Amino acid sequence: MIPRWIAVLAVASVLLALPACADNQESAVSTPTSKPTTTTAKLVMADDIPVAHTPTGGYGDTFPEPILTTCTEPLVAGAPDLRGTWKTVAAEKGGVPVPADSKVYRHVQRVEQCGNRLVVTGGGVIHDMRVDGTAENGVHDVLESDYTTPIVVVATYENGVHVLRPVGVPVEVTRHLEGDKLIWNYLGTKVTLARV
């Protein structure tokens, strides 16, 4: 049996040798000599994410992945927060309820926002825009009705309402919140949507 004083001496020698064995690397028993650093997450701006467009023939029955998921830029002043996935719960045309078997009741749309950018995905189309009042930065995509007719649409925020005005067409499409519901008005139809 090894005497206790030899065992203690052996352990002490190993511990004293550790810094020498580190070979200029930080020792396992070293103490920090500088303040800890903190990492700051990089702000992902709307400009950092490529503009999305409707794929040829529409996107089909499966929603594409969200476009602005990684964006961390805050919404611009005056932008209502319309973000979410919404499903129709009521619809009326000219003040008269739309029949319950209408395809509008199967309509689901996703609204994404970041900075002054807004993307509406629904009905097979992806309408990606800057809400800045210009045709240049508005929607440059296709109609939902045929997935081929080109459209250019100017987008603005006006008194808490997202307003779309197709270039050359005397029409307005609007979206706004009423309580926890999204109200979508287009071509004389008022659609009420709830978050899913």
Contact map, one row per residue, 1 for C-alpha under 8 A:
1110000000000000000000000000000000000000000000000000000000000000000000000000000000000000000000000000000000000000000000000000000000000000000000000000000000000000000000000000000000000000000000000000
1111011000000000000000000000000000000000000000000000000000000000000000000000000000000000000000000000000000000000000000000000000000000000000000000000000000000000000000000000000000000000000000000000
1111111000000000000000000000000000000000000000000000000000000000000000000000000000000000000000000000000000000000000000000000000000000000000000000000000000000000000000000000000000000000000000000000
0111111100000000000000000000000000000000000000000000000000000000000000000000000000000000000000000000000000000000000000000000000000000000000000000000000000000000000000000000000000000000000000000000
0011111110000000000000000000000000000000000000000000000000000000000000000000000000000000000000000000000000000000000000000000000000000000000000000000000000000000000000000000000000000000000000000000
0111111111000000000000000000000000000000000000000000000000000000000000000000000000000000000000000000000000000000000000000000000000000000000000000000000000000000000000000000000000000000000000000000
0111111111100000000000000000000000000000000000000000000000000000000000000000000000000000000000000000000000000000000000000000000000000000000000000000000000000000000000000000000000000000000000000000
0001111111110000000000000000000000000000000000000000000000000000000000000000000000000000000000000000000000000000000000000000000000000000000000000000000000000000000000000000000000000000000000000000
0000111111111000000000000000000000000000000000000000000000000000000000000000000000000000000000000000000000000000000000000000000000000000000000000000000000000000000000000000000000000000000000000000
0000011111111100000000000000000000000000000000000000000000000000000000000000000000000000000000000000000000000000000000000000000000000000000000000000000000000000000000000000000000000000000000000000
0000001111111110000000000000000000000000000000000000000000000000000000000000000000000000000000000000000000000000000000000000000000000000000000000000000000000000000000000000000000000000000000000000
0000000111111111000000000000000000000000000000000000000000000000000000000000000000000000000000000000000000000000000000000000000000000000000000000000000000000000000000000000000000000000000000000000
0000000011111111100000000000000000000000000000000000000000000000000000000000000000000000000000000000000000000000000000000000000000000000000000000000000000000000000000000000000000000000000000000000
0000000001111111110000000000000000000000000000000000000000000000000000000000000000000000000000000000000000000000000000000000000000000000000000000000000000000000000000000000000000000000000000000000
0000000000111111110000000000000000000000000000000000000000000000000000000000000000000000000000000000000000000000000000000000000000000000000000000000000000000000000000000000000000000000000000000000
0000000000011111111100000000000000000000000000000000000000000000000000000000000000000000000000000000000000000000000000000000000000000000000000000000000000000000000000000000000000000000000000000000
0000000000001111111110000000000000000000000000000000000000000000000000000000000000000000000000000000000000000000000000000000000000000000000000000000000000000000000000000000000000000000000000000000
0000000000000111111111000011000000000000000000000000000000000000000000000000000000000000000000000000000000000000000000000000000000000000000000000000000000000000000000000000000000000000000000000000
0000000000000001111111100010100000000000000000000000000000000000000000000000000000000000000000000000000000000000000000000000000000000000000000000000000000000000000000000000000000000000000000000000
0000000000000001111111100000000000000000000000000000000000000000000000000000000000000000000000000000000000000000000000000000000000000000000000000000000000000000000000000000000000000000000000000000
0000000000000000111111100000000000000000000000000000000000000000000000000000000000000000000000000000000000000000000000000000000000000000000000000000000000000000000000000000000000000000000000000000
0000000000000000011111111110000000000000000000000000000000000000000000000000000000000000000000000000000000000000000000000000000000000000000000000000000000000000000000000000000000000000000000000000
0000000000000000001111111000000000000000000000000000000000000000000000000000000000000000000000000000000000000000000000000000000000000000000000000000000000000000000000000000000000000000000000000000
0000000000000000000001111100000000000000000000000000000000000000000000000000000000000000000000000000000000000000000000000000000000000000000000000000000000000000000000000000000000000000000000000000
0000000000000000000001111110000000000000000000000000000000000000000000000000000000000000000000000000000000000000000000000000000000000000000000000000000000000000000000000000000000000000000000000000
0000000000000000000001011111010000000000000000000000000000000000000000000000000000000000000000000000000000000000000000000000000000000000000000000000000000000000000000000000000000000000000000000000
0000000000000000011001001111110000000000000000000000000000000000000000000000000000000000000000000000000000000000000000000000000000000000000000000000000000000000000000000000000000000000000000000000
0000000000000000010000000111110000000000000000000000000000000000000000000000000000000000000000000000000000000000000000000000000000000000000000000000000000000000000000000000000000000000000000000000
0000000000000000001000000011111000000000000000000000000000000000000000000000000000000000000000000000000000000000000000000000000000000000000000000000000000000000000000000000000000000000000000000000
0000000000000000000000000111111100000000000000000000000000000000000000000000000000000000000000000000000000000000000000000000000000000000000000000000000000000000000000000000000000000000000000000000
0000000000000000000000000000111110000000000000000000000000000000000000000000000000000000000000000000000000000000000000000000000000000000000000000000000000000000000000000000000000000000000000000000
0000000000000000000000000000011111100000000000000000000000000000000000000000000000000000000000000000000000000000000000000000000000000000000000000000000000000000000000000000000000000000000000000000
0000000000000000000000000000001111100000000000000000000000000000000000000000000000000000000000000000000000000000000000000000000000000000000000000000000000000000000000000000000000000000000000000000
0000000000000000000000000000000111110000000000000000000000000000000000000000000000000000000000000000000000000000000000000000000000000000000000000000000000000000000000000000000000000000000000000000
0000000000000000000000000000000111111000000000000000000000000000000000000000000000000000000000000000000000000000000000000000000000000000000000000000000000000000000000000000000000000000000000000000
0000000000000000000000000000000001111100000000000000000000000000000000000000000000000000000000000000000000000000000000000000000000000000000000000000000000000000000000000000000000000000000000000000
0000000000000000000000000000000000111110000000000000000000000000000000000000000000000000000000000000000000000000000000000000000000000000000000000000000000000000000000000000000000000000000000000000
0000000000000000000000000000000000011111000000000000000000000000000000000000000000000000000000000000000000000000000000000000000000000000000000000000000000000000000000000000000000000000000000000000
0000000000000000000000000000000000001111100000000000000000000000000000000000000000000000000000000000000000000000000000000000000000000000000000000000000000000000000000000000000000000000000000000000
0000000000000000000000000000000000000111110000000000000000000000000000000000000000000000000000000000000000000000000000000000000000000000000000000000000000000000000000000000000000000000000000000000
0000000000000000000000000000000000000011111000000000000000000000000000000000000000000000000000000000000000000000000000000000000000000000000000000000000000000000000000000000000000000000000000000000
0000000000000000000000000000000000000001111100000000000000000000000000000000000000000000000000000000000000000000000000000000000000000000000000000000000000000000000000000000000000000000000000000000
0000000000000000000000000000000000000000111110000000000000000000000000111000000000000000000000000000000000000000000000000000000000000000000000000000000000000000000000000000000000000000000000000000
0000000000000000000000000000000000000000011111010000000000000000000001111000000000000000000000000000000000000000000000000000000000000000000000000000000000000000000000000000000000000000000000000000
0000000000000000000000000000000000000000001111111000000000000000000000111000000000000000000000000000000000000000011000000000000000000000000000000000000000000000000000000000000000000000000000000000
0000000000000000000000000000000000000000000111111000000000000000000100101000000000000000000000000000000000000000011110000000000000000000000000000000000000000000000000000000000000000000000000000000
0000000000000000000000000000000000000000000011111100000000000000000000000000000000000000000000000000000000000000000000000000000000000000000000000000000000000000000000000000000000000000000000000000
0000000000000000000000000000000000000000000111111100000000000000000000000000000000000000000000000000000000000000000000000000000000000000000000000000000000000000000000000000000000000000000000000000
0000000000000000000000000000000000000000000011111110000000000000001100100000000000000000000000000000000000000000000000000000000000000000000000000000000000000000000000000000000000000000000000000000
0000000000000000000000000000000000000000000000111111000000000000000000000000000000000000000000000000000000000000000000000000000000000000000000000000000000000000000000000000000000000000000000000000
0000000000000000000000000000000000000000000000001111100000000000000000000000000000000000000000000000000000000000000000000000000110000000000000000000000000000000000000000000000000000000000000000000
0000000000000000000000000000000000000000000000000111110000000000001000000000000000000000000000000000000000000000000000000000011100000000000000000000000000000000000000000000000000000000000000000000
0000000000000000000000000000000000000000000000000011111000000000000000000000000000000000000000000000000000000000000000000000111100000000000110000000000000000000000000000000000000000000000000000000
0000000000000000000000000000000000000000000000000001111111100000000000000000000000000000000000000000000000000000000000000001111000000000000011000010000000000000000000000000000000000000000000000000
0000000000000000000000000000000000000000000000000000111111100000000000000000000000000000000000000000000000000000000000000000100000000000000000000000000000000000000000000000000000000000000000000000
0000000000000000000000000000000000000000000000000000011111100000000000000000000000000000000000000000000000000000000000000000000000000000000000000011000000000000000000000000000000000000000000000000
0000000000000000000000000000000000000000000000000000011111110000000000000000000000000000000000000000000000000000000000000000000000000000000000000111000000000000000000000000000000000000000000000000
0000000000000000000000000000000000000000000000000000011111110000000000000000000000000000000000000000000000000000000000000001100000000000000000010010000000000000000000000000000000000000000000000000
0000000000000000000000000000000000000000000000000000011111111111000000000000000000000000000000000000000000000000000000000001100000000000000000000000000000000000000000000000000000000000000000000000
0000000000000000000000000000000000000000000000000000000011111110000000000000000000000000000000000000000000000000000000000001000000000000000000000000000000000000000000000000000000000000000000000000
0000000000000000000000000000000000000000000000000000000000111110000000000000000000000000000000000000000000000000000000000001000000000000000000000000000000000000000000000000000000000000000000000000
0000000000000000000000000000000000000000000000000000000000111111000000000000000000000000000000000000000000000000000000000000000000000000000000000000000000000000000000000000000000000000000000000000
0000000000000000000000000000000000000000000000000000000000111111100000000000000000000000000000000000000000000000000000001101000000000000000000000000000000000000000000000000000000000000000000000000
0000000000000000000000000000000000000000000000000000000000100111110000000000000000000000000000000000000000000000000000000000000000000000000000000000000000000000000000000000000000000000000000000000
0000000000000000000000000000000000000000000000000000000000000011111000000000000000000000000000000000000000000000000000000000000000000000000000000000000000000000000000000000000000000000000000000000
0000000000000000000000000000000000000000000000000000000000000001111110000000000000000000000000000000000000000001000000000000000000000000000000000000000000000000000000000000000000000000000000000000
0000000000000000000000000000000000000000000000001001000000000000111110000000000000000000000000000000000000000001000000100000000000000000000000000000000000000000000000000000000000000000000000000000
0000000000000000000000000000000000000000000001001000000000000000011111100000000000000000000000000000000000000001110000000000000000000000000000000000000000000000000000000000000000000000000000000000
0000000000000000000000000000000000000000000000000000000000000000011111100000000000000000000000000000000000000000000000000000000000000000000000000000000000000000000000000000000000000000000000000000
0000000000000000000000000000000000000000000100000000000000000000000111110000000000000000000000000000000000000000000000000000000000000000000000000000000000000000000000000000000000000000000000000000
0000000000000000000000000000000000000000001111001000000000000000000111111000000000000000000000000000000000000000010000000000000000000000000000000000000000000000000000000000000000000000000000000000
0000000000000000000000000000000000000000001110000000000000000000000001111100000000000000000000000000000000000000010000000000000000000000000000000000000000000000000000000000000000000000000000000000
0000000000000000000000000000000000000000001111000000000000000000000000111110000000000000000000000000000000000000011000000000000000000000000000000000000000000000000000000000000000000000000000000000
0000000000000000000000000000000000000000000000000000000000000000000000011111000000000000000000000000000000000000011000000000000000000000000000000000000000000000000000000000000000000000000000000000
0000000000000000000000000000000000000000000000000000000000000000000000001111101010000000000000000000000000000000111100000000000000000000000000000000000000000000000000000000000000000000000000000000
0000000000000000000000000000000000000000000000000000000000000000000000000111111000000000000000000000000000000000001100000000000000000000000000000000000000000000000000000000000000000000000000000000
0000000000000000000000000000000000000000000000000000000000000000000000000011111000000000000000000000000000000000000000000000000000000000000000000000000000000000000000000000000000000000000000000000
0000000000000000000000000000000000000000000000000000000000000000000000000001111100000000000000000000000000000000000000000000000000000000000000000000000000001111000000000000000000000000000000000000
0000000000000000000000000000000000000000000000000000000000000000000000000011111110000000000000000000000000000000000100000000000000000000000000000000000000001001110000000000000000000000000000000000
0000000000000000000000000000000000000000000000000000000000000000000000000000011111000000000000000000000000000000000000000000000000000000000000000000000000001001110000000000000110000000000000000000
0000000000000000000000000000000000000000000000000000000000000000000000000010001111100000000000000000000000000000100000000000000000000000000000000000000000000000000000000000000000000000000000000000
0000000000000000000000000000000000000000000000000000000000000000000000000000000111110000000000000000000000000011100000000000000000000000000000000000000000000000000000000000000110000100000000000000
0000000000000000000000000000000000000000000000000000000000000000000000000000000011111000000000000000000000000111100000000000000000000000000000000000000000000000000000000000000000000000000000000000
0000000000000000000000000000000000000000000000000000000000000000000000000000000001111100000000000000000000000111000000000000000000000000000000000000000000000000000000000000000000000000000000000011
0000000000000000000000000000000000000000000000000000000000000000000000000000000000111110000000000000000000011110000000000000000000000000000000000000000000000000000000000000000000000000000000000011
0000000000000000000000000000000000000000000000000000000000000000000000000000000000011111000000000000000000011110000000000000000000000000000000000000000000000000000000000000000000000100000000001111
0000000000000000000000000000000000000000000000000000000000000000000000000000000000001111100000000000000011111000000000000000000000000000000000000000000000000000000000000000000000000000000000001111
0000000000000000000000000000000000000000000000000000000000000000000000000000000000000111111000000000000111110000000000000000000000000000000000000000000000000000000000000000000000000000000000111100
0000000000000000000000000000000000000000000000000000000000000000000000000000000000000011111000000000000010000000000000000000000000000000000000000000000000000000000000000000000000000000000000111100
0000000000000000000000000000000000000000000000000000000000000000000000000000000000000001111100001100000010000000000000000000000000000000000000000000000000000000000000000000000000000000000000111000
0000000000000000000000000000000000000000000000000000000000000000000000000000000000000001111110001100000110000000000000000000000000000000000000000000000000000000000000000000000000000000000011110000
0000000000000000000000000000000000000000000000000000000000000000000000000000000000000000011111111100000000000000000000000000000000000000000000000000000000000000000000000000000000000000000011100000
0000000000000000000000000000000000000000000000000000000000000000000000000000000000000000001111111100000000000000000000000000000000000000000000000000000000000000000000000000000000000000000111000000
0000000000000000000000000000000000000000000000000000000000000000000000000000000000000000000111110000000000000000000000000000000000000000000000000000000000000000000000000000000000000000000110000000
0000000000000000000000000000000000000000000000000000000000000000000000000000000000000000000111111000000000000000000000000000000000000000000000000000000000000000000000000000000000000000000000000000
0000000000000000000000000000000000000000000000000000000000000000000000000000000000000000000111111100000000000000000000000000000000000000000000000000000000000000000000000000000000000000000000000000
0000000000000000000000000000000000000000000000000000000000000000000000000000000000000000011110111110000000000000000000000000000000000000000000000000000000000000000000000000000000000000000000000000
0000000000000000000000000000000000000000000000000000000000000000000000000000000000000000011110011111010000000000000000000000000000000000000000000000000000000000000000000000000000000000000000000000
0000000000000000000000000000000000000000000000000000000000000000000000000000000000000000000000001111110000000000000000000000000000000000000000000000000000000000000000000000000000000000000000000000
0000000000000000000000000000000000000000000000000000000000000000000000000000000000000000000000000111110010000000000000000000000000000000000000000000000000000000000000000000000000000000000000000000
0000000000000000000000000000000000000000000000000000000000000000000000000000000000000000000000000011111010000000000000000000000000000000000000000000000000000000000000000000000000000000000000000000
0000000000000000000000000000000000000000000000000000000000000000000000000000000000000000000000000111111111000000000000000000000000000000000000000000000000000000000000000000000000000000000000000000
0000000000000000000000000000000000000000000000000000000000000000000000000000000000000000000000000000111111100000000000000000000000000000000000000000000000000000000000000000000000000000000000000000
0000000000000000000000000000000000000000000000000000000000000000000000000000000000000001001000000000011111100000000000000000000000000000000000000000000000000000000000000000000000000000000000000000
0000000000000000000000000000000000000000000000000000000000000000000000000000000000000011111000000001111111100000000000000000000000000000000000000000000000000000000000000000000000000000000000000000
0000000000000000000000000000000000000000000000000000000000000000000000000000000000000011000000000000011111110000000000000000000000000000000000000000000000000000000000000000000000000000000000000000
0000000000000000000000000000000000000000000000000000000000000000000000000000000000000011000000000000001111111000000000000110000000000000000000000000000000000000000000000000000000000000000000000000
0000000000000000000000000000000000000000000000000000000000000000000000000000000000001111000000000000000001111100000000000110000000000000000000000000000000000000000000000000000000000000000000000000
0000000000000000000000000000000000000000000000000000000000000000000000000000000000001110000000000000000000111110000000011110000000000000000000000000000000000000000000000000000000000000000000000000
0000000000000000000000000000000000000000000000000000000000000000000000000000000000111100000000000000000000011111000000111100000000000000000000000000000000000000000000000000000000000000000000000000
0000000000000000000000000000000000000000000000000000000000000000000000000000000001111100000000000000000000001111100001111000000000000000000000000000000000000000000000000000000000000000000000000000
0000000000000000000000000000000000000000000000000000000000000000011100000000000001110000000000000000000000000111110001110000000000000000000000000000000000000000000000000000000000000000000000000000
0000000000000000000000000000000000000000000000000000000000000000000100000010000011100000000000000000000000000011111111100000000000000000000000000000000000000000000000000000000000000000000000000000
0000000000000000000000000000000000000000000011000000000000000000000100111110000000000000000000000000000000000001111111000000000000000000000000000000000000000000000000000000000000000000000000000000
0000000000000000000000000000000000000000000011000000000000000000000000001111000000000000000000000000000000000000111110000000000000000000000000000000000000000000000000000000000000000000000000000000
0000000000000000000000000000000000000000000001000000000000000000000000000011001000000000000000000000000000000000111111000000000001110000000000000000000000000000000000000000000000000000000000000000
0000000000000000000000000000000000000000000001000000000000000000000000000000000000000000000000000000000000000000111111100000000111100000000000000000000000000000000000000000000000000000000000000000
0000000000000000000000000000000000000000000000000000000000000000000000000000000000000000000000000000000000000011110111110000000111100000000000000000000000000000000000000000000000000000000000000000
0000000000000000000000000000000000000000000000000000000000000000001000000000000000000000000000000000000000000111100011111000011110000000000000000000000000000000000000000000000000000000000000000000
0000000000000000000000000000000000000000000000000000000000000000000000000000000000000000000000000000000000001111000001111100111100000000000000000000000000000000000000000000000000000000000000000000
0000000000000000000000000000000000000000000000000000000000000010000000000000000000000000000000000000000000001110000000111111111000000000000000000000000000000000000000000000000000000000000000000000
0000000000000000000000000000000000000000000000000000000000000010000000000000000000000000000000000000000000111100000000011111110000000000000000000000000000000000000000000000000000000000000000000000
0000000000000000000000000000000000000000000000000000000000000000000000000000000000000000000000000000000000111000000000001111100000000000000000010000000000000000000000000000000000000000000000000000
0000000000000000000000000000000000000000000000000000010001111010000000000000000000000000000000000000000000000000000000001111110000000000000000010010000000000000000000000000000000000000000000000000
0000000000000000000000000000000000000000000000000000111001100000000000000000000000000000000000000000000000000000000000011111111000000000000001110010000000000000000000000000000000000000000000000000
0000000000000000000000000000000000000000000000000001110000000000000000000000000000000000000000000000000000000000000000111101111100000000000010000000000000000000000000000000000000000000000000000000
0000000000000000000000000000000000000000000000000001110000000000000000000000000000000000000000000000000000000000000000111000111110000000001110000000000000000000000000000000000000000000000000000000
0000000000000000000000000000000000000000000000000011100000000000000000000000000000000000000000000000000000000000000011110000011111000000011100000000000000000000000000000000000000000000000000000000
0000000000000000000000000000000000000000000000000010000000000000000000000000000000000000000000000000000000000000000011100000001111100000111100000000000000100000000000000000000000000000000000000000
0000000000000000000000000000000000000000000000000000000000000000000000000000000000000000000000000000000000000000000111000000000111110000111000000000000000100000000000000000000000000000000000000000
0000000000000000000000000000000000000000000000000000000000000000000000000000000000000000000000000000000000000000000111000000000011111100110000000000000001111000000000000000000000000000000000000000
0000000000000000000000000000000000000000000000000000000000000000000000000000000000000000000000000000000000000000000100000000000001111100110000000000000001111000000000000000000000000000000000000000
0000000000000000000000000000000000000000000000000000000000000000000000000000000000000000000000000000000000000000000000000000000000111110010000000000000001110000000000000000000000000000000000000000
0000000000000000000000000000000000000000000000000000000000000000000000000000000000000000000000000000000000000000000000000000000000111111110000000000000001100000000000000000000000000000000000000000
0000000000000000000000000000000000000000000000000000000000000000000000000000000000000000000000000000000000000000000000000000000000001111111000000000000111100000000000100000000000000000000000000000
0000000000000000000000000000000000000000000000000000000000000000000000000000000000000000000000000000000000000000000000000000000000000111110000000000000000000000000000000000000000000000000000000000
0000000000000000000000000000000000000000000000000000000000000000000000000000000000000000000000000000000000000000000000000000000011110111111000000000000001000000000000000000000000000000000000000000
0000000000000000000000000000000000000000000000000000000000000000000000000000000000000000000000000000000000000000000000000000000111111111111100000000000111100000000000000000000000000000000000000000
0000000000000000000000000000000000000000000000000000000000000000000000000000000000000000000000000000000000000000000000000000001111000010111110000000001111100000000000000000000000000000000000000000
0000000000000000000000000000000000000000000000000000100000000000000000000000000000000000000000000000000000000000000000000000001110000000011111000000011110000000000000000000000000000000000000000000
0000000000000000000000000000000000000000000000000000110000000000000000000000000000000000000000000000000000000000000000000000011000000000001111100000011100000000000000000000000000000000000000000000
0000000000000000000000000000000000000000000000000000010000000000000000000000000000000000000000000000000000000000000000000000100000000000000111110111111000000000000000000000000000000000000000000000
0000000000000000000000000000000000000000000000000000000000000000000000000000000000000000000000000000000000000000000000000000100000000000000011111111111000000000000000000000000000000000000000000000
0000000000000000000000000000000000000000000000000000000001000000000000000000000000000000000000000000000000000000000000000011100000000000000001111110000000000000000000000000000000000000000000000000
0000000000000000000000000000000000000000000000000000000000000000000000000000000000000000000000000000000000000000000000000000000000000000000000111110000000000000000000000000000000000000000000000000
0000000000000000000000000000000000000000000000000000000010000000000000000000000000000000000000000000000000000000000000000000000000000000000001111111100000000000000000000000000000000000000000000000
0000000000000000000000000000000000000000000000000000010111000000000000000000000000000000000000000000000000000000000000000001100000000000000001111111100000000000000000000000000000000000000000000000
0000000000000000000000000000000000000000000000000000000110000000000000000000000000000000000000000000000000000000000000000000000000000000000001100111110000000000000000000000000000000000000000000000
0000000000000000000000000000000000000000000000000000000000000000000000000000000000000000000000000000000000000000000000000000000000000000000001100111111000000000000000000000000000000000000000000000
0000000000000000000000000000000000000000000000000000000000000000000000000000000000000000000000000000000000000000000000000000000000000000000111100001111100000000000000000000000000000000000000000000
0000000000000000000000000000000000000000000000000000000000000000000000000000000000000000000000000000000000000000000000000000000000000000001111100000111110000000000001100000000000000000000000000000
0000000000000000000000000000000000000000000000000000000000000000000000000000000000000000000000000000000000000000000000000000000000000010011110000000011111000000000001100000000000000000000000000000
0000000000000000000000000000000000000000000000000000000000000000000000000000000000000000000000000000000000000000000000000000000000000010011100000000001111100000000111100000000000000000000000000000
0000000000000000000000000000000000000000000000000000000000000000000000000000000000000000000000000000000000000000000000000000000000111110111000000000000111110000000111100000000000000000000000000000
0000000000000000000000000000000000000000000000000000000000000000000000000000000000000000000000000000000000000000000000000000000011111110011000000000000011111000011110000000000000000000000000000000
0000000000000000000000000000000000000000000000000000000000000000000000000000000000000000000000000000000000000000000000000000000000111000000000000000000001111100011100000000000000000000000000000000
0000000000000000000000000000000000000000000000000000000000000000000000000000011100000000000000000000000000000000000000000000000000110000000000000000000000111111111000000000000000000000000000000000
0000000000000000000000000000000000000000000000000000000000000000000000000000010000000000000000000000000000000000000000000000000000000000000000000000000000011111111000000000000000000000000000000000
0000000000000000000000000000000000000000000000000000000000000000000000000000010000000000000000000000000000000000000000000000000000000000000000000000000000001111100000000000000000000000000000000000
0000000000000000000000000000000000000000000000000000000000000000000000000000011100000000000000000000000000000000000000000000000000000000000000000000000000001111110000000000000100000000000000000000
0000000000000000000000000000000000000000000000000000000000000000000000000000001100000000000000000000000000000000000000000000000000000000000000000000000000001111111000000000011110000000000000000000
0000000000000000000000000000000000000000000000000000000000000000000000000000001100000000000000000000000000000000000000000000000000000000000000000000000000111101111100000000011100000000000000000000
0000000000000000000000000000000000000000000000000000000000000000000000000000000000000000000000000000000000000000000000000000000000000000000000000000000000111100111110000001111000000000000000000000
0000000000000000000000000000000000000000000000000000000000000000000000000000000000000000000000000000000000000000000000000000000000000000000000000000000011110000011111000001110000000000000000000000
0000000000000000000000000000000000000000000000000000000000000000000000000000000000000000000000000000000000000000000000000000000000000000000000000000000011100000001111101111100000000000000000000000
0000000000000000000000000000000000000000000000000000000000000000000000000000000000000000000000000000000000000000000000000000000000000000000000000000001111000000000111111111000000000000000000000000
0000000000000000000000000000000000000000000000000000000000000000000000000000000000000000000000000000000000000000000000000000000000000010000000000000001111000000000011111000000000000000000000000000
0000000000000000000000000000000000000000000000000000000000000000000000000000000000000000000000000000000000000000000000000000000000000000000000000000000000000000000001111100000000000000000000000000
0000000000000000000000000000000000000000000000000000000000000000000000000000000000000000000000000000000000000000000000000000000000000000000000000000000000000000000011111110000000000000000000000000
0000000000000000000000000000000000000000000000000000000000000000000000000000000000000000000000000000000000000000000000000000000000000000000000000000000000000000000011011111000000000000000000000000
0000000000000000000000000000000000000000000000000000000000000000000000000000000000000000000000000000000000000000000000000000000000000000000000000000000000000000000011001111100000000000001000000000
0000000000000000000000000000000000000000000000000000000000000000000000000000000000000000000000000000000000000000000000000000000000000000000000000000000000000000001111000111110000000000011000000000
0000000000000000000000000000000000000000000000000000000000000000000000000000000000000000000000000000000000000000000000000000000000000000000000000000000000000000001110000011111000000001111000000000
0000000000000000000000000000000000000000000000000000000000000000000000000000000000000000000000000000000000000000000000000000000000000000000000000000000000000000111100000001111100000011110000000000
0000000000000000000000000000000000000000000000000000000000000000000000000000000000000000000000000000000000000000000000000000000000000000000000000000000000000000111000000000111110000111100000000000
0000000000000000000000000000000000000000000000000000000000000000000000000000000101000000000000000000000000000000000000000000000000000000000000000000000000000001110000000000011111000111000000000000
0000000000000000000000000000000000000000000000000000000000000000000000000000000101000000000000000000000000000000000000000000000000000000000000000000000000000000100000000000001111111110000000000000
0000000000000000000000000000000000000000000000000000000000000000000000000000000000000000000000000000000000000000000000000000000000000000000000000000000000000000000000000000000111111110000000000000
0000000000000000000000000000000000000000000000000000000000000000000000000000000000000000000000000000000000000000000000000000000000000000000000000000000000000000000000000000000011111000000000000000
0000000000000000000000000000000000000000000000000000000000000000000000000000000000000000000000000000000000000000000000000000000000000000000000000000000000000000000000000000000011111100000000000110
0000000000000000000000000000000000000000000000000000000000000000000000000000000000000000000000000000000000000000000000000000000000000000000000000000000000000000000000000000000011111110000000011110
0000000000000000000000000000000000000000000000000000000000000000000000000000000001000100000000000000000000000000000000000000000000000000000000000000000000000000000000000000001111011111000000011100
0000000000000000000000000000000000000000000000000000000000000000000000000000000000000000000000000000000000000000000000000000000000000000000000000000000000000000000000000000011111001111100001111000
0000000000000000000000000000000000000000000000000000000000000000000000000000000000000000000000000000000000000000000000000000000000000000000000000000000000000000000000000000111100000111110001111000
0000000000000000000000000000000000000000000000000000000000000000000000000000000000000000000000000000000000000000000000000000000000000000000000000000000000000000000000000000111000000011111111100000
0000000000000000000000000000000000000000000000000000000000000000000000000000000000000000000000000000000000000000000000000000000000000000000000000000000000000000000000000001110000000001111111000000
0000000000000000000000000000000000000000000000000000000000000000000000000000000000000000000000000000000000000000000000000000000000000000000000000000000000000000000000000011100000000000111110000000
0000000000000000000000000000000000000000000000000000000000000000000000000000000000000000000011000000000000000000000000000000000000000000000000000000000000000000000000000000000000000000111111000000
0000000000000000000000000000000000000000000000000000000000000000000000000000000000000000001111000000000000000000000000000000000000000000000000000000000000000000000000000000000000000000111111100000
0000000000000000000000000000000000000000000000000000000000000000000000000000000000000000001110000000000000000000000000000000000000000000000000000000000000000000000000000000000000000011110111110000
0000000000000000000000000000000000000000000000000000000000000000000000000000000000000001111100000000000000000000000000000000000000000000000000000000000000000000000000000000000000000011100011111000
0000000000000000000000000000000000000000000000000000000000000000000000000000000000000001111000000000000000000000000000000000000000000000000000000000000000000000000000000000000000001111000001111100
0000000000000000000000000000000000000000000000000000000000000000000000000000000000000111110000000000000000000000000000000000000000000000000000000000000000000000000000000000000000001111000000111110
0000000000000000000000000000000000000000000000000000000000000000000000000000000000000111100000000000000000000000000000000000000000000000000000000000000000000000000000000000000000011100000000011111
0000000000000000000000000000000000000000000000000000000000000000000000000000000000011110000000000000000000000000000000000000000000000000000000000000000000000000000000000000000000011000000000001111
0000000000000000000000000000000000000000000000000000000000000000000000000000000000011110000000000000000000000000000000000000000000000000000000000000000000000000000000000000000000000000000000000111
